[in-house]
Structure formats: structure tokens, C-alpha cells
């Protein structure tokens, strides 16, 4: 919490990271896409605060969707709401530009067809974290 009782920026970014990891690493690995967890890097992060995100002990909902799916990158969009029931106002919107990365070669790599299919399935959908 910051001095005003709002979830501070660093903690908001951590919430986004936890949601992203749940999708790009955990869910992808559950579906057999283990290479995603071995090489995805955040290239850009933008966060827009719409209303204060106040922690009251309740759940925080994070909806995600994929857009701009390209040969080696994609954008992950987020909408964050406090309250856990989806009825509260969107407090935060954010986006991350993510690049598939070959750690051994230290350079970007192409997304595999399976990775692209997985990400495309999140194009118009979302999840709550």
C-alpha cells in the first residue's frame, strides 16, 4: 500500500507478473508447451491507472487477452478489478509486449506453431487470476 492506502505501483506490476506467469508458463506447460517457460521476455510494460486499486483483503480479478500476435512476439492486455466478483470498476489496464527468446543463443526466436495456437486461443478470451 502507498501513503494513500492504494496498492502501489510495484505491487500492481507484481500482480500483473503473477497473472502472466500463470498463463504463459504454468498453463502453457500444462498443455505441453514447455519451451515457453524457457524463453519469454518482457520487452515493454505500460500501466494505466483508472481508479485507485484498494486492497481490502478481498480478491483481485485480472482478465487477460492476447493481441498483435506476430512471428516472435505478442501483446498481452490486462484489466484489473478489485473485489473478486467482476462487478467493480476497472482500476488498472496494462499491456506487456512479450518476445519469444532463445536463452542459449541470447536472441529472439520464432514462436512455434503450437505456441501461436495456444496464444491465439486467448485472442478474444480472458482469464481471471
FENQUIFEN-V315408 format. One record per residue. N is the residue number from 1. RES is the residue in one letter. PHI is phi in radians with two decimals (999 if undefined). PSI is psi in radians with two decimals (999 if undefined). OMEGA is omega in whole degrees, 0 to 359 (999 if undefined). Layout:
{{N	RES	PHI	PSI	OMEGA} {N	RES	PHI	PSI	OMEGA}}
This chain:
{{1	X	999	2.53	176} {2	X	-1.62	-3.04	183} {3	X	-1.10	-0.34	181} {4	X	-1.69	0.05	180} {5	X	1.49	0.23	179} {6	X	-1.73	2.70	172} {7	X	-1.11	2.17	185} {8	X	-1.33	2.94	185} {9	X	-0.99	-0.83	182} {10	X	-1.05	-0.71	179} {11	X	-1.24	-0.59	176} {12	X	-1.09	-0.78	179} {13	X	-1.10	-0.63	177} {14	X	-1.15	-0.70	176} {15	X	-1.04	-0.75	178} {16	X	-1.11	-0.74	179} {17	X	-1.08	-0.78	180} {18	X	-1.07	-0.70	178} {19	X	-1.16	-0.74	179} {20	X	-1.10	-0.76	179} {21	X	-1.09	-0.72	179} {22	X	-1.04	-0.62	180} {23	X	-1.46	-1.05	191} {24	X	-1.29	-0.51	180} {25	X	-1.81	-1.05	188} {26	X	-1.18	-0.96	182} {27	X	-1.16	-0.70	178} {28	X	-1.08	-0.77	179} {29	X	-1.12	-0.67	178} {30	X	-1.05	-0.52	179} {31	X	-1.65	0.22	175} {32	X	1.57	0.13	182} {33	X	-1.72	1.20	185} {34	X	-1.24	-0.42	180} {35	X	-1.14	-0.43	179} {36	X	-1.08	-0.70	181} {37	X	-1.30	-0.23	179} {38	X	-1.58	-0.19	183} {39	X	-2.95	1.35	171} {40	X	-2.37	2.25	179} {41	X	-2.19	2.53	176} {42	X	-1.43	2.16	180} {43	X	-1.67	-0.61	183} {44	X	-2.62	2.50	175} {45	X	-2.33	2.26	175} {46	X	-2.25	2.30	182} {47	X	-2.19	2.27	176} {48	X	-2.07	2.19	179} {49	X	-1.68	2.13	183} {50	X	-1.74	-0.80	174} {51	X	-2.45	2.79	180} {52	X	-1.05	2.39	173} {53	X	-1.67	1.89	184} {54	X	-1.86	2.24	177} {55	X	-1.49	2.11	180} {56	X	-2.13	0.27	181} {57	X	1.60	-0.18	180} {58	X	-1.53	-3.13	180} {59	X	-1.30	2.77	172} {60	X	-2.08	2.23	179} {61	X	-1.66	2.35	175} {62	X	-2.22	2.03	176} {63	X	-1.73	2.39	181} {64	X	-2.25	2.61	172} {65	X	-2.62	2.74	182} {66	X	-1.79	2.44	172} {67	X	-2.50	2.98	180} {68	X	0.87	0.86	178} {69	X	-1.27	2.04	184} {70	X	-2.10	-3.02	184} {71	X	-1.07	-0.67	182} {72	X	-2.32	0.15	182} {73	X	-2.61	2.94	176} {74	X	-2.78	2.83	176} {75	X	-1.91	2.31	176} {76	X	-1.88	2.10	179} {77	X	-1.72	2.55	181} {78	X	-2.28	2.54	166} {79	X	-2.24	2.23	185} {80	X	-2.04	2.28	178} {81	X	-2.26	2.51	172} {82	X	-1.54	2.74	172} {83	X	1.96	-0.54	176} {84	X	1.39	0.03	180} {85	X	-2.06	0.03	177} {86	X	1.34	-0.02	183} {87	X	-1.63	-0.21	181} {88	X	-1.39	2.87	180} {89	X	-1.16	2.65	174} {90	X	-1.18	2.12	181} {91	X	-1.58	-0.64	186} {92	X	-2.44	2.37	165} {93	X	-2.07	2.59	182} {94	X	-2.69	2.89	174} {95	X	-2.58	2.53	172} {96	X	-2.18	2.36	170} {97	X	-1.60	2.13	184} {98	X	-2.08	2.38	180} {99	X	-2.06	2.34	171} {100	X	-1.19	2.39	190} {101	X	-2.39	2.37	175} {102	X	-1.65	1.84	185} {103	X	-1.13	-0.71	181} {104	X	-1.16	-0.70	181} {105	X	-1.52	-0.15	182} {106	X	0.87	0.90	178} {107	X	-2.73	2.81	176} {108	X	-1.06	2.69	176} {109	X	-2.31	2.85	177} {110	X	-1.34	2.55	171} {111	X	-1.23	2.43	176} {112	X	-1.28	2.86	178} {113	X	-1.04	-0.69	180} {114	X	-1.14	-0.70	177} {115	X	-1.13	-0.75	179} {116	X	-1.09	-0.73	178} {117	X	-1.09	-0.78	178} {118	X	-1.03	-0.87	181} {119	X	-1.15	-0.67	179} {120	X	-1.09	-0.52	179} {121	X	-1.18	-0.26	178} {122	X	-1.76	0.14	185} {123	X	-1.04	-0.86	182} {124	X	-1.95	-0.06	180} {125	X	-1.70	-2.98	179} {126	X	-2.81	3.09	177} {127	X	-2.48	2.79	176} {128	X	-1.91	2.40	181} {129	X	-2.13	999	999}}
